[in-house]
Every structure is written in C-alpha cells, then in structure tokens.
Amino acid sequence: MSSSDIRTVELNMGPQHPSTHGVLRLILRINGEKIENIFPRVGYLHRGIEKLAENMTYQQFTPVTDRLDYVYSMNNNFAYASSVEKLLGVTDQVPERAQYIRVIVAELDRIANHLVWLATHALDIGAMTPYFYCMRERELILDMFEEISGARLLYNYVRIGGVAKDITPRFTDMLKEFVKIFPKRWKEYDTLLTKNRIWMKRTKDVAVISTEDAINWGLSGPSLRGSNMEWDLRKKKPYSVYPELEFDIPYYSEGDVYARYLVRMEEMLQSNRILEQCIEKIPDGPTMMDDFKKVSKPIKPPAGEAYGYNEVPGGELGFYIVSEGKNKPHRMKIRAPSFVHAYAIPFASKGYLISDVVAVIGSFDVVFGECDR
Amino acid sequence: MFFNDLRKGFALTFKYLFKKPVTENYPYEKIEMPERARWLHRFYPDKCIMCKLCENICPPKCIAVGIGKNPEGKRELRGYDIKIDRCIFCGLCVEVCPTKAITMTDVHEFADSNRNKFHFNMEQLSHTGEEEQKKVG
C-alpha cells in the first residue's frame, strides 16, 4: 500500500444523519477534509410505486402520487392528472374554474415547499431562527389545504378531469389574507439571511455548476435556474392557464449554492404574484368534467402513450404512461427531479469540504419519497 | 461591519418578544376541524346496498364487506370491517358510495399501541363519534 492510499478515508454520511434529510446515504471518499468522491446510495424508501401503478386503476393511483414528494403533494396530483388527461386527449375540456383552482393550489404548495426547504436548509447550515418563521407561514397554507381537501399533507385533491371539490368562501378569505401578509413575512426571512455575512460565507462560491454541466447532468427547476439558464416549463412549454398569467422567471448566473437560494427566494414572491392574479381572474362554473364525476367509472384510454410534465418546486416532474386500452396503465415511468439531483451531488461537491456537502444537499432540495419512489 | 448583520437579525427577533405565540396548546385545547376533515369512518348499516364499490376502489384494500343470504334467499349485510392501520384516509370510499352509507368524521384521537385494536368492525364503525365509542376504540 502506497502512502497516497492511506490518506484516503471512506466515511459514511447517513442514512440517519440529521442533514441528509429523509434516508440519503452518502459514502464520502475524503482526503483530510477534502472530498475526493461521493457515492450516493438511494433506495431506502423504495415502495415500488411504478409497479403499484400497473395494478391500480387510474383513479386509485391519485392518492399514491401524493406519496411521491410529500412536501408538494398538490403538484404531484396536478402533474399526474394532466398526464392522464394528455393520454385521453381531453386537456382542453377541463373546466376553466378547475384550471384556476389547480394553479392556485399548485402555487400555494410551491410556497409551502420552498418554506420547508428554506427552514431545513438554513437549519443544516446553522441558522436556526428562520425555521420558526418559515413554519409559521407554512401552517397558514396547510390550514387552507385542510379547509378544501380535508387533509393536511396528503391531499388527493386535484383529480383527473378537474378537482375533487369546489373551494369554499372561507378558503377564499384565507387566501386573500395570506397573499396580503406574505410579502411582509418574506422580508423577515430576507432580513435574517440574504445579507447575513455568515450565511454568505457558507454558501457563496460553494458547489459552482456551469450552465453546460447543469444541462448535461439533467438538472431542472431552481437548481438549473441558479446556473444562468432561463428555463421554466410554465413559461417555455405552457400548460393549464399559465399563459394567461404574468410572472417572471428568476435566474442567476453564479451557479453556486447562494444563487440557488436566491432563485428559490425570488420564486416565492413570483408565486405570490400569480396567486394575486388568480384571485381576480377565477371564473365561476363547474370544477369537474362530467365524464369523470363518478370515481367508480373506469377510465379506458386508447392504446398509446403520453408523457406529461409539470414544473414542480423541485424541477420537472414527468409521468410517462403507456396504455393498452385497459382501465389500468400498462407501464408508468416517473421522471423525478430528486433522483436526478441526488446523483448530481457527487459532481457538485467534488473538491469542497465535508461541511459544504451539507449545503449542497440542501441546495438541491432532494426529497426521498420521490427519489426512491 | 459584521456587528451590523447581527444587529439586524436581533432587532427582528426582539420585535417578536412581546407578541403572542402562534403555536397551539393542542392536547389541552382541542382544535376545531374543518367540515371536510377526513378521519375515522362512520358507517350506516341501514343505508348500505351492498354494492361493494368501496371495497373495489380502496387503494390499500382495507375494507371488507361481508354479504350472506338469509333463510328466505335474500342478500343481507353480515359485516363491514375496516383495517384502519392499513387505511390511507384518501376518502375515495366516501366519494364512491351511492347512498352515503359510509362517511368520514373528525374523530382523530384513536392512537393505540395494540395493533389488533385497529380492526374496526361494523358495530364499532356505526357508533363513531358517540361517547361509548371512545371507550371501545
């Protein structure tokens, strides 16, 4: 054994490490404090969701999609419902009120996800205070979801052909109140972190990813937008009623953890802007297509395949569904952003220190319900 | 310079020192549940028409409807069991029911360390939310 071999040490990080959220296990190959390589081991939360889909009817699978990324369940429902609608060819027939409700809950959920992300990311790096501020606003959003769907985490609300139930007047009041106070509350997180010297020291110039590398590694969502790439499916490949709404895509050129932090912070305000417009524009009318009102009525899409995608808070969530004309899908492939991002961790953190790995994991917002499926 | 950052942060947290806490004093003060709350089921045996739709739609297959025949040869309801420990509270059984024989209540405090207590039968389910149910469950 040569002396260079002795210096390299393998270190296990996770699956119970407090900063590898969920059940991520990383095998770090370190030289002193420096990362030489990382081997992610995923699959501790594998439930075989893709296989489960093959034995379930299309409606039965909706509550299971909640369990992909449990932090933004509404967006998962939305992505799945629009994929099946694409397969059926009824995307244009979904009532407009349902489309607006979908956008409202998706954007609320985007804010909720980014709040959880900010809370835990800051906690990992050592700032404990933002956690309490973020959870306070998330609670307001969860209360709203509980009002319309009856559940706080696994909603089963956005369905194939519309939404399960119409929104209530109380929900509208809560939403108006939330939209009004959120920008003020947002400023508090901003005060606590954005210009904080310790925060900047920990995140600036850490895990720099160039635009080219980000595309090659398949990054999407805020992680890609942090690397000087203006890419948002809501704008570039519009779906639902997003073309009628005004919002900007925040993107930063630095490509480091701090840039990805700024992108997500900015996105929360943009989501708030979308909500403000939705409150004004939402029309009256039905919230469900007549064909899908009965949950027990089997959906039999014609033989064929479709790939539906949505811009979820983590990135691009896609459902590739193959149908053989039966009431159950023949094969379903889920393109989960967390899985792609988990395998970009080694590339991004090579050459940095062990404590930087914690910042990198946080900056990609990897959730393991979705990664392991 | 560095002191300035600290000052800003502390000024914000100091402001909240005199405000009321937003947390809820849950086990001592009960929280009001919304109308659509999806918790423990309540079953109405006289409304059930034994169509088995709830059994078929249930994603984890935790509902079992027992159907038998009485001496006259007519179908009758023998039992209605839900394994609550398997239930994912998706609410599909409630939506699918044509006669609203199964509903969901806001009874949510039924935690137990014994797994066998989560197999609810028709007798227990038809009294959900009543006082004696709390002793049974």
HADDOCK unambig.tbl for C-alpha pairs under 7 A between the chains (distance, minus, plus):
assign (segid A and resid 60 and name CA) (segid B and resid 57 and name CA) 6.46 0.50 0.50
assign (segid A and resid 60 and name CA) (segid B and resid 59 and name CA) 5.64 0.50 0.50
assign (segid A and resid 63 and name CA) (segid B and resid 90 and name CA) 6.11 0.50 0.50
assign (segid A and resid 146 and name CA) (segid B and resid 34 and name CA) 6.93 0.50 0.50
assign (segid A and resid 147 and name CA) (segid B and resid 34 and name CA) 5.57 0.50 0.50
assign (segid A and resid 147 and name CA) (segid B and resid 36 and name CA) 6.72 0.50 0.50
assign (segid A and resid 148 and name CA) (segid B and resid 36 and name CA) 6.98 0.50 0.50
assign (segid A and resid 149 and name CA) (segid B and resid 36 and name CA) 6.48 0.50 0.50
assign (segid A and resid 150 and name CA) (segid B and resid 34 and name CA) 6.92 0.50 0.50
assign (segid A and resid 150 and name CA) (segid B and resid 36 and name CA) 4.58 0.50 0.50
assign (segid A and resid 150 and name CA) (segid B and resid 37 and name CA) 3.97 0.50 0.50
assign (segid A and resid 150 and name CA) (segid B and resid 38 and name CA) 5.20 0.50 0.50
assign (segid A and resid 151 and name CA) (segid B and resid 37 and name CA) 6.40 0.50 0.50
assign (segid A and resid 151 and name CA) (segid B and resid 38 and name CA) 6.26 0.50 0.50
assign (segid A and resid 156 and name CA) (segid B and resid 90 and name CA) 6.36 0.50 0.50
assign (segid A and resid 191 and name CA) (segid B and resid 9 and name CA) 6.69 0.50 0.50
assign (segid A and resid 192 and name CA) (segid B and resid 9 and name CA) 5.30 0.50 0.50
assign (segid A and resid 196 and name CA) (segid B and resid 5 and name CA) 5.62 0.50 0.50
assign (segid A and resid 197 and name CA) (segid B and resid 2 and name CA) 6.77 0.50 0.50
assign (segid A and resid 197 and name CA) (segid B and resid 5 and name CA) 6.82 0.50 0.50
assign (segid A and resid 295 and name CA) (segid B and resid 96 and name CA) 5.90 0.50 0.50
assign (segid A and resid 296 and name CA) (segid B and resid 57 and name CA) 6.98 0.50 0.50
assign (segid A and resid 296 and name CA) (segid B and resid 96 and name CA) 6.04 0.50 0.50
